[in-house]
Amino acid sequence: MRMRALRILGLALAVGAASLLASTPSMANCLGGGSIFQGFGGFGYTNCGDQPVAFVWHHQRAIQGVVSGATTNGPAGVDSGATGSLGDWLVPGALPGEYLVTYDWSQPGADGCTTLLLDGDLSCNGSGLNSLPVGDVALAGKNPTNPLHSLGAIASIDGNEPFQAWVLDQAGALSSDGDPCGVDASTNNTEPITCGSIPVPSIQNAGSCNSAGCTLQVQIGIHQTPVLDDCNVAMSKAITCPRNLYVGRQLFVKRAPCGSTAPGAVNGFDTRTFANDVSTFPGTMVANFVPYSPEDRNLNGVVDAGEVGPLTFVRITGNSGPATVPVVIPKIVGATDCVFLGIGLVYDSAPIAPGTNVFSPRVSVNGIPVSLDTATPAGDRVVNLQVTKKSGKTDISWDTAAELTTVGFNVIGTNRNGRDVQLNTRLIPAKHGTTGEGASYSISLTASALKSKGSTAVYIEIVKTNGAKERFGPASF
């Protein structure tokens, strides 16, 4: 049933595109021009988490922060932006947790004035016209168990596909007969793409400091996001492959309130790289998390007066690791806000417009604030407190990202009367304590033990080197 649905949608797209291009190439969202109905239907993604967002662009021609809607865009700026969230191009799929990307360049927000940007390939479409450019789709959502952790994927599709019903949804497909113009099992790759992890940066130690700021050692793990193209079966692969989709893992920053419950603070973070107002078109996307650069002394993503450019970015190419990099956090005396560190992926290695690499739609964020007044991590905090029940026991887990003055932890339960009860029999020792490194912890409690103490929620209590105690939570059973 799923394959049949894909093929029916593909035929609809093919007829729409062919009818428009049979006479004269027309333009999407362009004054005085018709719409190119270049779209991909049934392009499925699974395991992408909550609040997924997508970014769509013509390969090597994206300017992610701009949605122009102009009559002509020149060689760059043909991209999406004003749409791309659930309810726009993303619709629920037939499988649990599946989303379908169904877009075309005639929609407001898919900024596709493509007359000047056709590929020089006539191999399969039979129209006598050059083929449409390669279309790229990047998607990312929030991990349901940790909204600061993002899951993502990217796929790239030959622009000829709207002309053929059988070439939809083929990113990653293998060619079984070597003929990109013929129909075989390779050209209908109906399996959905499964999103993978974008790594969360880890602060390894508090770093060395001087009057200008502090140098933190930040660890960047490997990513597990699929990077797929259709070069095995693409019609124009001789001129459009290799795609060089993946560039590397990049460090991002965001200035925000330091307190975990303050408005706009980490608990309510918007983890998108760009924020946009879908009610206006055309428009400008606002940089939400910005690429980190040591030259950017106020961490706002641009070269301001008194700063020496150009900005250089902390980017780890390839996908080996984890890699540890020095990150200089400036001291801004009297600053009342903090900076948070995130990791995003960089796509599309050779855009026509300089400096316009595409970022993953979301980043993964370390929840530990770094004070801009002192340039040091607000360490000794519990993050990612989780409680899960299974097989007659309850598992309690939590993380720390920077242990600076920690001796150990107590697990404190509260009952329906609001009374506290300690659930661990002895202090759980800190793994790193005063080194500035973070760690992960977990304990398991039997259902009978919890029932006997009447606990309905749990806190984690940090015991510090000076004897002070601080609680984090709660998480409910």
Secondary structure, 3 states (H helix, E strand, C coil): CHHHHHHHHHHHHHHHHHHHHCCCCCCCCCCCCCCCCCEEEEEEEECCCEEEEEEEEECCCCCCCEECCCCCCCCCCCEECCCCEECCCEEECCCCCEEEEEEECCCCCEECCCHHHCECCCCCCCCCCCECCCEEEEEEEEECCEEEEEEEEEEEECCCHHHCHHHCCCCCCCCCCCCCCCCCHHHCCCCCEECEECCCCEEEEEEEECCCEEEEEEEECCCCCCEEECCCCCCCHHHHCCCCCEEEEEEEEEEEECCCCCCCCHHHCCCECEECCCCCCCEECEECCEECCCCCCCCCCCCCCCCCCCCCCCEEECCCCCEEEEEEEECCCCCCEEEEEEEEEEECCCCCCCCCCEECCECEECCCCEECCCCCECCCCEEEEEEEEECCEEEEEEEECCCCCEEEEEEEEEECCCCEEECCCCCEECCCCCCCCCEEEEEEEEHHHHHHHCEEEEEEEEEECCCCEEEEEEEEC
